[in-house]
């Protein structure tokens, strides 16, 4: 059970209701995490910048690579809600997340994700060199900012003990 209750739309502030309505308009769904975040519409907007960064990365980094990058961060932080969210993205696109063979860029991004979570002060030089060979400096900045929001998401869902959204139940990893 989540440590903080999701907002009750009818009792929420006008600002929270407006943010809720905008989220539904933009993305068509309201997750348990977002319902809790809406206790602070500002916090919700900050976390929603994940989508802005994703859009900036999309011309250079495939959805699959972003899902694997995000999944690697989520797994490193043992965060069940995002793990299951990204498992669903992969499974719904026909990819078995338990049997995936990442290509070169995907392997680089998952190694980068693991390194960021393990010790952001000690990213191996080899990873940096490979990133710089593949991506522009602005793309790397966006990747690190994206990772920061992903890490914040894992911390939020873990700390708040956010309930898994019911539609994610069938996508859970068996040992979570």
BATI-958032 format. One record per residue: y, z, x of N, C-alpha, C, O in turn. Coordinates in steps of 0.001 Angstrom, whole numbers, padded with zeros to 6 digits, always signed. Example, Ala and Ser with C-alpha at 12.3 -4.5 7.8 and 13.67 -1.06 7.14 Angstrom:
# BATI-958032
-005690+007800+013190-004500+007800+012300-003300+007800+013200-003319+008465+014236/-002250+007080+012850-001060+007140+013670+000030+007870+012900+001138+008039+013409/
END
This chain:
# BATI-958032
-001181+000000+000841+000000+000000+000000+001236+000000+000880+001358+000828+001783/+002133-000903+000629+003356-001018+001408+004124+000306+001415+004198+000998+000400/+004682+000640+002553+005446+001883+002683+006747+001861+001873+007246+002909+001465/+007282+000685+001649+008486+000501+000836+008104-000437-000297+007469-001468-000072/+008485-000083-001495+008113-000909-002645+008884-002229-002634+010016-002292-002155/+008270-003261-003158+009002-004521-003331+010136-004306-004339+010063-003412-005183/+011170-005122-004246+012256-004973-005219+011754-005281-006621+010830-006072-006812/+012367-004657-007568+012185-004988-008976+013364-005886-009325+014509-005436-009344/+013088-007133-009596+014154-008121-009813+015168-007646-010855+016374-007772-010643/+014700-007109-011959+015599-006698-013045+016500-005537-012659+017577-005371-013233/+016071-004732-011693+016860-003577-011263+017577-003819-009938+018314-002953-009466/+017373-004963-009348+017964-005267-008040+019457-005545-008164+019968-005860-009239/+020135-005420-007036+021561-005726-006993+021774-007216-007252+020864-008019-007044/+022960-007585-007702+023243-009015-007893+023029-009824-006606+022555-010959-006658/+023380-009236-005446+023193-009937-004179+021698-010159-003893+021304-011233-003438/+020876-009146-004161+019430-009286-003939+018833-010314-004899+017974-011103-004507/+019283-010307-006146+018775-011297-007109+019188-012706-006689+018395-013643-006786/+020422-012855-006226+020882-014180-005778+020056-014662-004588+019679-015832-004525/+019777-013765-003646+018960-014124-002471+017535-014471-002907+016940-015418-002394/+017001-013717-003838+015667-013980-004402+015622-015375-005019+014710-016156-004749/+016614-015673-005844+016653-016971-006525+016787-018119-005532+016163-019167-005699/+017605-017919-004492+017766-018948-003463+016450-019170-002719+016072-020310-002447/+015764-018096-002396+014470-018218-001708+013485-019023-002552+012793-019900-002034/+013422-018731-003830+012524-019489-004713+012933-020953-004786+012079-021840-004801/+014217-021204-004830+014701-022585-004897+014359-023340-003611+013928-024492-003660/+014553-022690-002463+014330-023340-001171+012851-023497-000824+012434-024538-000316/+012055-022450-001105+010684-022449-000617+009620-022307-001701+008426-022404-001420/+010045-022081-002917+009118-022098-004040+008195-020907-004193+007338-020894-005076/+008360-019909-003344+007514-018726-003492+008228-017487-002942+009164-017574-002148/+007747-016350-003398+008297-015078-002963+007131-014203-002522+006339-013756-003351/+007025-013960-001229+005919-013174-000692+006221-011682-000812+007351-011276-001082/+005175-010878-000605+005354-009425-000600+006335-008996+000478+007166-008119+000242/+006254-009600+001654+007185-009262+002729+008625-009533+002302+009508-008701+002511/+008855-010689+001707+010213-011042+001283+010711-010108+000187+011891-009756+000166/+009836-009706-000715+010230-008785-001791+010655-007437-001223+011564-006803-001759/+010017-006994-000154+010426-005747+000497+011721-005975+001276+012640-005159+001207/+011793-007074+002009+013019-007381+002760+014248-007453+001864+015354-007146+002308/+014073-007849+000629+015222-008010-000268+015918-006700-000630+016947-006713-001306/+015370-005580-000192+016136-004329-000300+017407-004453+000544+018393-003752+000315/+017359-005357+001519+018515-005689+002342+018628-007212+002388+017964-007853+003204/+019459-007801+001524+019601-009255+001545+019979-009809+002925+019577-010918+003279/+020745-009045+003697+021102-009487+005052+019849-009577+005918+019660-010563+006631/+018993-008559+005863+017747-008597+006636+016896-009785+006204+016309-010471+007040/+016831-010023+004909+016064-011170+004413+016607-012475+004992+015831-013322+005434/+017919-012646+004995+018514-013876+005536+018215-014034+007019+017964-015144+007488/+018242-012932+007758+017954-012997+009198+016514-013461+009424+016274-014357+010233/+015564-012861+008722+014173-013270+008878+013957-014705+008388+013110-015417+008928/+014700-015131+007389+014567-016495+006856+015047-017551+007851+014778-018738+007664/+015747-017141+008896+016153-018102+009928+014940-018670+010657+015062-019648+011395/+013769-018064+010453+012515-018643+010944+012441-020106+010513+012081-020978+011303/+012788-020366+009249+012704-021720+008707+013732-022647+009351+013454-023827+009565/+014904-022126+009657+015941-022927+010322+015464-023355+011705+015579-024520+012083/+014926-022394+012454+014415-022722+013784+013218-023662+013692+013079-024570+014511/+012361-023452+012711+011219-024340+012530+011692-025776+012316+011130-026712+012885/+012722-025945+011496+013263-027284+011250+013842-027899+012514+013722-029106+012723/+014471-027084+013363+015012-027597+014624+013889-028015+015579+014050-028961+016350/+012775-027323+015529+011644-027633+016409+010802-028796+015899+010144-029479+016683/+010819-029020+014601+009916-029994+013968+009934-031386+014627+008864-031982+014747/+011070-031936+015056+011003-033272+015678+010215-033316+016993+009781-034383+017429/+010035-032143+017623+009411-032103+018944+008060-031386+018934+007174-031704+019727/+007913-030429+018040+006707-029595+018011+006045-029768+016637+006668-029515+015606/+004801-030195+016633+004085-030456+015375+003879-029171+014573+003951-028065+015109/+003623-029346+013291+003305-028190+012448+002101-027450+013011+002118-026225+013132/+001063-028190+013353-000147-027556+013886+000175-026713+015117-000311-025589+015237/+000989-027241+016031+001347-026491+017240+002143-025228+016890+001930-024173+017487/+003047-025337+015932+003825-024159+015507+002908-023138+014843+003048-021937+015073/+001964-023610+014016+001028-022678+013379+000197-021955+014432-000033-020751+014317/-000252-022667+015450-001050-022043+016512-000198-021081+017344-000662-020002+017712/+001033-021464+017637+001977-020603+018359+002201-019316+017570+002138-018219+018124/+002462-019460+016278+002706-018307+015411+001450-017460+015247+001522-016231+015237/+000313-018109+015121-000953-017396+015001-001226-016596+016274-001672-015451+016198/-000966-017178+017432-001194-016475+018703-000316-015225+018791-000780-014176+019237/+000939-015328+018372+001829-014153+018364+001295-013104+017390+001245-011917+017710/+000902-013548+016215+000401-012638+015182-000875-011933+015632-001033-010731+015420/-001785-012686+016254-003025-012085+016740-002753-011105+017872-003362-010036+017921/-001852-011451+018777-001529-010553+019887-000929-009237+019377-001099-008190+020001/-000233-009300+018249+000364-008094+017662-000498-007493+016557-000076-006564+015869/-001707-008025+016390-002667-007500+015405-002014-007338+014038-002073-006269+013431/-001400-008396+013571-000637-008374+012328-001337-009206+011258-001237-010433+011241/-002040-008523+010373-002934-009168+009407-002230-010140+008469-002756-011219+008196/-001054-009779+007971-000388-010670+007005-000036-012012+007646-000428-013051+007116/+000695-012028+008775+000971-013339+009376-000272-014059+009889-000341-015286+009819/-001250-013321+010402-002485-013983+010835-003071-014764+009666-003428-015935+009802/-003163-014114+008536-003777-014754+007369-002916-015889+006845-003441-016908+006395/-001592-015727+006897-000666-016775+006472-000897-018054+007292-000976-019146+006730/-001005-017914+008614-001177-019094+009462-002611-019628+009438-002829-020821+009649/-003578-018764+009186-004938-019248+008955-004940-020151+007725-005570-021208+007726/-004237-019733+006681-004176-020561+005469-003552-021920+005780-004058-022952+005340/-002452-021920+006539-001804-023193+006877-002789-024126+007579-002862-025314+007265/-003534-023587+008518-004508-024405+009251-005653-024856+008345-005997-026038+008319/-006234-023931+007615-007369-024258+006750-006974-025278+005691-007711-026228+005430/-005807-025078+005081-005360-026007+004040-005064-027399+004585-005006-028365+003823/-004877-027507+005899-004681-028832+006488-005983-029380+007082-005979-030386+007792/-007096-028704+006779-008398-029212+007202-008843-028756+008576-009766-029339+009145/-008210-027726+009126-008529-027257+010478-009179-025873+010384-008661-024977+009718/-010302-025719+011049-010970-024422+011105-010322-023603+012219-010498-023927+013394/-009572-022544+011877-008882-021777+012912-009833-021052+013866-009426-020636+014951/-011078-020903+013473-012056-020231+014340-012787-021200+015265-013549-020777+016134/-012557-022494+015080-013247-023488+015908-012280-024540+016441-012696-025637+016814/-011019-024214+016476-010014-025191+016894-010047-025391+018408-010288-024456+019173/-009802-026604+018808-009681-026935+020215-008253-027422+020443-007942-028583+020179/-007380-026533+020936-005980-026933+021100-005812-028047+022130-006501-028080+023150/-004869-028971+021839-004549-030001+022826-003675-029364+023915-003415-028161+023879/-003233-030155+024861-002478-029640+026005-001231-028863+025628-001026-027747+026106/-000382-029450+024763+000846-028765+024357+000539-027519+023537+001206-026495+023691/-000462-027598+022670-000841-026433+021864-001368-025308+022745-001054-024139+022521/-002159-025658+023735-002676-024651+024664-001534-024010+025442-001525-022800+025666/-000576-024830+025850+000600-024308+026547+001375-023342+025652+001772-022265+026095/+001588-023725+024402+002346-022866+023489+001594-021582+023158+002213-020525+023039/+000284-021651+023007-000451-020413+022725-000476-019498+023952-000430-018276+023809/-000546-020068+025142-000465-019255+026366+000923-018620+026480+001051-017456+026859/+001960-019395+026148+003330-018882+026168+003481-017745+025161+004079-016714+025470/+002944-017931+023968+003014-016887+022939+002346-015606+023420+002914-014521+023296/+001149-015731+023965+000425-014549+024450+001192-013863+025578+001247-012635+025642/+001777-014657+026459+002537-014099+027576+003796-013367+027089+004139-012305+027608/+004469-013931+026106+005666-013286+025564+005312-011919+024994+005997-010933+025264/+004253-011862+024214+003868-010593+023585+003357-009605+024638+003659-008413+024568/+002590-010091+025603+002012-009200+026619+003096-008547+027472+003061-007338+027699/+004056-009338+027944+005133-008801+028781+006204-009872+028937+006104-010745+029799/+007207-009796+028113+008265-010819+028136+009063-010802+029438+009841-011719+029700/+008876-009774+030247+009534-009719+031553+008729-010415+032642+009191-010529+033777/+007538-010877+032309+006657-011424+033343+005917-012672+032855+004698-012770+032993/+006657-013619+032288+006030-014893+031906+005637-015595+033201+006478-015771+034082/+004390-015994+033333+003978-016659+034572+004815-017905+034875+005155-018679+033981/+005127-018071+036120+005943-019209+036563+005304-020539+036184+006006-021498+035862/+003985-020600+036220+003300-021830+035856+003563-022231+034409+003689-023416+034102/+003644-021258+033537+003956-021553+032139+005371-022093+032035+005616-023079+031340/+006314-021438+032734+007701-021930+032695+007786-023370+033202+008465-024202+032600/+007115-023657+034280+007185-025013+034838+006606-026041+033872+007166-027127+033717/+005503-025715+033230+004912-026633+032260+005819-026812+031047+005979-027926+030548/+006415-025715+030569+007341-025817+029436+008501-026750+029771+008869-027613+028974/+009077-026562+030968+010222-027384+031384+009845-028844+031588+010691-029729+031461/+008583-029099+031902+008125-030486+032068+007952-031181+030722+008016-032408+030642/+007734-030403+029669+007447-030971+028358+008658-030923+027421+008890-031858+026655/+009420-029842+027483+010481-029607+026496+011858-029516+027143+012000-029123+028301/+012861-029890+026363+014247-029741+026815+014622-028260+026831+013935-027424+026244/+015704-027962+027503+016171-026576+027541+016509-026062+026147+016218-024908+025831/+017116-026894+025310+017449-026429+023959+016186-026172+023145+016151-025243+022338/+015156-026978+023344+013893-026745+022642+013263-025435+023100+012736-024680+022282/+013313-025161+024396+012757-023903+024910+013534-022717+024345+012938-021706+023973/+014848-022833+024278+015659-021757+023680+015227-021537+022232+015053-020396+021804/+015056-022616+021479+014624-022490+020087+013212-021909+019981+012936-021125+019073/+012322-022283+020893+010972-021717+020895+010995-020209+021125+010288-019463+020447/+011804-019762+022079+011883-018327+022368+012532-017580+021200+012089-016490+020837/+013574-018160+020614+014203-017530+019446+013218-017484+018277+013137-016483+017566/+012478-018561+018085+011456-018618+017047+010402-017535+017301+010006-016822+016379/+009956-017417+018541+008980-016374+018896+009544-014990+018591+008823-014113+018114/+010831-014795+018866+011454-013505+018576+011394-013160+017099+011093-012024+016734/+011679-014137+016250+011592-013887+014802+010140-013684+014387+009853-012865+013515/+009235-014417+014998+007814-014242+014680+007361-012840+015085+006639-012181+014338/+007780-012388+016258+007434-011035+016703+008048-010009+015757+007393-009037+015382/+009302-010222+015372+009950-009315+014422+009173-009281+013105+009031-008223+012493/+008678-010421+012677+007893-010489+011447+006623-009660+011577+006254-008941+010648/+005955-009751+012714+004730-008972+012899+005043-007482+012932+004294-006676+012380/+006130-007120+013568+006521-005708+013613+006864-005212+012214+006462-004117+011821/+007608-006023+011466+007993-005626+010105+006757-005444+009225+006610-004417+008563/+005873-006436+009219+004709-006342+008335+003775-005202+008756+003185-004541+007902/+003640-004971+010050+002793-003867+010521+003415-002513+010187+002747-001645+009626/+004681-002332+010527+005351-001048+010332+005455-000693+008857+005231+000454+008470/+005793-001672+008044+005942-001436+006602+004606-001465+005860+004541-001169+004667/+003531-001828+006587+002212-001946+005980+002261-002819+004726+001774-002449+003657/+002872-003996+004906+003030-004944+003806+001663-005347+003270+000750-005672+004029/+001544-005319+001960+000304-005723+001309+000104-007229+001470+001048-008014+001383/-001141-007603+001703-001484-009018+001782-001243-009658+000417-001659-009121-000609/-000575-010797+000412-000358-011519-000830-001717-011945-001382-002567-012422-000631/-001929-011776-002693-003248-012073-003277-003762-013478-002969-004962-013671-002778/-002863-014455-002920-003319-015828-002665-003838-016028-001240-004406-017077-000933/-003650-015032-000364-004140-015128+001009-005532-014509+001192-006155-014692+002237/-006011-013793+000201-007274-013057+000332-008418-013904+000868-009149-013464+001755/-008579-015087+000353-009729-015915+000752-009574-016514+002146-010512-017131+002651/-008421-016351+002777-008179-016906+004105-008317-015865+005217-008164-016184+006396/-008604-014634+004840-008687-013556+005835-009785-013818+006842-010855-014334+006519/-009487-013448+008062-010506-013464+009102-011452-012326+008790-011006-011235+008433/-012714-012547+008912-013716-011578+008480-013623-010238+009193-013959-009214+008599/-013180-010207+010447-013138-008938+011185-011758-008289+011171-011500-007410+011993/-010857-008689+010268-009534-008049+010193-009600-006770+009418-008584-006095+009252/
END
